[in-house]
Amino acid sequence: MPNDELSKRELGRYIEDQAIEILHQRGYTLIQRNWWLRPYGEIDIIMSRDRAVCFVEVRGRRITACTDIYGGAAASLSAEKLRRLRNLATAWLRRNRSDAPAELLAFAAEHDSSGRIVNWELIPIM
């Protein structure tokens, strides 16, 4: 799907698709994506690995000359976003009556102008 004319929504979906594939190659199994609950918002990806349920917030940033100044994708994680992710994960576990251990993760990806991920890291969220 790489193309310079992607809308913001299409670009986000494309980066999430790549994140799922990368995590799948590392032993994660997709449970659900784009799970929504008012008033907290959305969990981008829910996956499992071993016995754990992993809640993944995907953050993407285009690599530019200013990336070093303003920070990469990980720098876009706000305290408010992390609080909402924790609330969403708790709600999902309750609704699904899951007693599995939970992991909160950020998939921070830097991409080129076509949306291809060129650099990424998986960051555990406390």
N, C-alpha and C positions, 0 to 999 in steps of 0.2 A: 503494500500500500504506500510506500514512500512516494512523496510528491510535495512540492513546495506550496501547493494550494490547499493543504488540509485546514479545515476549520479547527478552532480550539478544542471542540468536543471530539472531533475525529482524531486529532493528535493525541488527546488524552486516552482515548480508547485504544489507539495503536500502541502507545507506550505501555498501557496495562496488558495488552495482548502479549507484548514482548516480555514483560515482567513475569507473566504466568508461565510462558515457555521456559524462561531461564530458571525459574524456581522448580518447575516440573523436572527439568534435567538434573536438578540437585536433590530430588527425592520428595518434593512436595506434591500433594494431590489436591486438585481444585475441589472445593465444596460448593462455593457460591461466589458470585461477584455482584458488585453494586447493590449491596443490601441496604435498604433505606428504612429509617425510623424517625418520625417527627418527635421531638423538635431537634434531635441531635444531628441528623444528617445521614451520611452514607459511609459504609465501609467499602473500600474499593475491591478488595479481594479477601476471601476467607479460604484458607487452605489447611490441610493437615499434614503432619510429619511425625512419624512414630505415633505416639498417642496424643500429641498436643494439637489443639486447634490454634491456628495462626491467623491473626487479624493483621492485614497488610495495608498500610497507607502508601500509595504510590505517588511520588513527587518527581516531576520532570522539569528540567531546565535546559534550554538550548545553550550550547557552548558558544560563548562570545569572548571578545577581548576583555570584557568587564567581569567575566566569571570570577576571576581571582579577587576582584574588588568587592563585589556584592555577595559572593558565596555561591556555591553550587546548589543542587536540589535540596540537600539536607538543611541548608540555611532557611528554607521556606517553611519549615515545621514550627508553627507557633505553639505556645503553651495552651492556648484555647483549642487548637486543633487536636492536640494530644489529649486534653481533658475530654473532648467529645468522643474521640476514638475509644478511650477507656469506658465511657458510659455506653457506647454502642456495643462494645465487646461484652460487657456485663449483661446488657439486655438480650443480645443474641444467645448467650449461654443459657440464660433463664428461659427464654422462649423455646429453646431446643432441648431443654432439660438435660443439659450436658454437664457432667462433672469432670470432663477432661481438663487437663492442665491447659492454660491459655498462654499464648505468646503474643505480644504486641510488637509489630515490626514496621519499620519504614523502609521502603524500597526507593532509594534515592538514585535517580537516573539522570545522566547528562546525555543529551542527544544532539545530533547534527541538524542541519536545516531541513532534512527530509524526514526527520523523526526517528531515525535509527539510533538506538542506544549505543553509545560508544564507551561509556564508563558508568559503572553502577556500584552501589554498596547496599548491603542489607544491614540495617541498624536496629538492634534491640531497643525497645522503648521501655523505660522503667515505669 
